[in-house]
């Protein structure tokens, strides 16, 4: 195992940094991509926050999803690739191709390079966004058998980008992949301990609740999973023979209303949670606020909706056992406070 090299794309990202950290703990050599050489220190700083000070067992490669340059060198000599990197903006872009093109084309660049280098298996980080959007019937539980309906109503550019990128990955492996194996992990909203200011858009919810940037609670529902459990599922999907050619939803439990998340923060953080809001925000006010706040526009079609998902496949096939929603929420909040990433605390 110690002789295996694993490439993690996007090592300065929330999931990517945790993946690097966990792989180093297993004794593997890890190579991770950064968009520019200056990002190496960002990754090392995040790993130090996670109590790791890697030496020669950590390598860096400069490669960007929008260019072919650097990918052949990045995958050279790797047994596995965790393709984690993908754009996930806080606001809806004016042109959806700003998300779709780098997500789809970047995924294909990674897969081509992996195939040509003789990589054994690629684990692609997709999303629940490629599963549960565009469906009129929400009175059911979504599984890995489902795909987002791109012709459905209110499918945001991010959901389109993840769906098209994952579809392209499966098509590539089937038609041109040769012996290359593919497994896919589809997380819901990723929380858990942050390692630096570059964290997931899902974490923004916790930041805004703690800092009262969200002074009232919209009628929105989210599912969550701890970043450490997302990485654990990636590692299981990387090596378990049963994961070849399979998708795995990563969700810790039942969906939670924002009001329930707020209650967990108030009850679990003591004085640090005292400023978390309690007042509910009527849907009409969310719609009005979204006209001025671009970060809210994508949530308007989701008001009042609950999307249930099942992670039974990951549990039954790979033996995955995630932390609870509450553990993920509190760990996220405590790390944000400790790193000074919450306003007015």
N, C-alpha and C positions, 0 to 999 in steps of 0.2 A: 504493500500500500504506500509506503513512504517514497517509492520511486515514481509514483504516478504524478503527473502534472495536470492540473485542472485550470482551464481558462474561465475566468468570470468577467463577463463584459459589464462595463459601467461600475467599477469598484468604488467610485465616490458617491454612488447613490445609496439610498436607505437600505434596500434589500441587498444590493451588491456588496456593501461594506460588511454587513452581517454574514454574507456567504463567505467572503474572504476570511473573516475571523473564525468561523466554524471550521472551514476546511483546513486552516492552519492548525487548529486544535487537534484535527485527526491525523496530523503528521504528513500531510501531502504538501508537495510544492505547488504554489499557487501563482498563476500569472493573471494580472488583471489589466483591462484596457482603461485608458484615460484619454480624453479628447486632446489634451495638450500636456507637455512634460511638467508644467507647473502644478498640475492636479495631483502629482504623486504625493506631495506633502499633505494635501487635503486627506488623502486616503490614510496615510500614516497617522495623521492626527486623530482620525476617527477610530483607527485600530487601537491607539493608545487609550482613548476613552473606554474602549472595550477591554482594557487590561492586556493588550498584546503589544509586543515590541519586536516585530519580525525582522529577521536578518536576510540571509541569502535564500531562504525558502520562499520569499516573496519577490516576484519579478513584475516589471511593468512593461506594457506595450502601448504605443500611441496609435490609436485608430478611432475613426469616427464613423457612425452609421451612414453618413451621407457620402462617403468616399470609399473606393476600393483599396486605397493605399493603407498599408499596414496590417491588413487582416491575415495575409499569408504568414507573416512573421509572428503574429499574435497566436495563431493556433499551432504552429510548428512544434511537434513533439508532445502534444497534449493528448491524453487518453480520453478526456471528457471536456465538454464545454457547457457552462451554465450561461445561457444568453438571457441576461437580466435587463440589460439596458434598453430603454424605450422612453420616448417623450411622454410626459404626463403634466401638462400645464395647469396652473391654478385657474386660468380663465379660458373661455372658449375662443379659439383663434378665428380671425376673420375668414381665412381660407382653410378649409378642413384638410387640404393637401399638406399643410404645414405639419400635421400629425401623421396622416396616412402614408405619405411617401417615405419618410425616414423609418417609420415602423415596419412597413412591408419590405421596402428595398434593403433596409439594414438587416433585417432577419435573413433575407436571401443571401446577402453578402456573407454573413456569418456561416450559414449552412454550406454554401459553396466552398468556402475556405476550409471548413471542417471536413467536408467530404474529400477534398483534394489532399488534405494532410493526413488522412487515415484515422481521424478521430473516431472513437468507438460509439459514443452516444452524445447527443445534444439534448439538454433539458431547457426548454423554452419557457420563460415566464410570460404567460398570457394573462388573462384576467376573467373575472366573472362578467366583465363587460362584453366578452365575446359569447356569452351564454344567455343572459337573462333580459336583454333589451329588445324593444320593438315588438313585444308580445302583448296582445290585448287581454289575454286570459292570465291573470296573476293568482288565481285561486288554485294553485298547485305548487309543487316543489320542483325547482330546477335541478337538473343533474348534468353530468358530462355528456349525456345524449342530446342535450339541447344546444342550439346555436342562435345567436342574436339574429333577428330578422331585419336585415338592412333596409327592407322596403316598408318596415313598420313605422309607426308614428314616433316622432321625437327621439330618434337615435342620434346621439351626440357624436361629434367628430372623434372623440376619444374611443368610444365604443366601436365606431367604424374602423378606426385604425387597428385596434386589437383584434377585431374579427378578421379583417382582411389579412393582417400579418400572420395570424395563426392558420387561416385557410391556405395561404401561400406556402407556409412551412410544410403542412401535411401534403400538399400537392407536389412540392419539390421533392420531398423524401420518397414519395411513391413513384414519381416519374424519373427522377435524375439522381436520387440519393445513393444508389448502389448499396453497399453494406452499412452505410450510416444509419444509426438508430435514432429515433426521436421519441421523447416523452414531453408532456406539457403539464405545467402547473397553472391553475386558474384561481388566484387568490381573490377574496373579497377585500374590503377595506383593511389595509395593513397598518397596525398600530404596534405597540411594544416599545422597548427602550430605543431612543434615538441616540446616535453617536456624534452628531454634529448638526449644523444648521441646514444641511442638504438632506431633507427628509421628505417623506411621501406627502402628497396632497391630502391624503386621509388624516394625517397628523394635524393638518391645519384646523380641523374641527376641534380637537382638544386644545390647541393653542388659543383659539378664539373664545372658547368657553372659559378657560382659565383667566384670560386677560380681559374678559368682558367686551371684546370686539364684537361679540354676538350677545347683545344685551337682553335678548329674549329668544325663546326656543321655537324654531319652525317645526312644522309637522312633517318631519322627514324621518325615514327609517333606513338604517344601514346594518349590514353584517360586517363582522370584524374577525381578524385573525392576528395573532402575535407574529412579528417579523421573525422571531427565533424559530417558530413552528413552520413558517413558510420555508425557511432555509432547511430545516430538518426534512421537510417533504421533498425539497429539491435533491438532497443527498440520497434519500431513499429511492427516488425516481431515477437517479443517476446510475445506481449500481444494481438494483433489484431486477432480475430477468423478467419478472411479471409486469414491469412498468413499460417495457418496450411497446411502442405504438399506442400508448394510452394517454388520456387526459385525466387530471385529478383536480377536483374542486378543493380549495383550501378555505374552510370556514370553521370558526370555533364553536358556534352555537346558533341560536335563533336570532333573527334580526332584532335590533333595538331602536326605539324611537330616540331622538335627540334628547328629549326630556328624561328618558331613562339613563342615558349616558351622563347627563348632568347630575342626576341623583347619585350615581356611582362615584363621581368626582367629589361631590359634597360630603358623602358619607365616608369615603375612603381616604381623603387627604387631610382631614382635620382642619386646622386654621387655613391651610393653603387652599382649601376648596371653598372657603367662605364667600368668595366673590362670584362663584359660579351662579349664573342667573337661574331663576325659578319661574319667571313669567312666561306664558305661552304666547307665541306670535301667530296671529291669524293669517290664513293663506293669502288674503287680499293684500296685506301689508308686505308679505314676501314678494308678491308680484310687482308691487309698486317699487320696492327697494331694488329689485333686479333691473329696473330700467336704468338706474344710476350705477349699480355695482355689477360689473361684468362677471365677477366670481360667483354671483348668485343665479345667473341666467340658466345655467345648465340644470339647476335644481328645481326650477319651477315646474317642469313636467312630472317631477317625481313626488310632488306634494301629496301626502296621504297614501302613497303606495307602499306596499310591503312585498318584498320579493324573497321568498323562502328558498334556501338552497340546502343540498344534502352533501356532506363530506363522507358518507358511508363508504364510498369506494376506496378513498385513501385509507380509512380506518381498517377496512376488511382486507384489502389486497396488500397494503404496505405496512400495516400495523401502526399507522400514524395516530398519535395521541396528543392533540393540541391543548394548550392552556385555555382557560375560560375567557369569555369576553371581558369580565371584570378584571382579571389579571392583566390582560393586554392593555386595557384602558388605564389602570393605575400605574403600570410600569411606564407607559408612555408619558403620563402626566408628571411622574416623579423625575424622569430623566429630563424633560423639558425645563422643569424648575431648577434642577441641579446645574444645568448648562446655561442658565440665564436666558432661555429662549422664549420666555413668557413676559409680556409687558406688565409693568407695575407690580412685580413680585420681588 
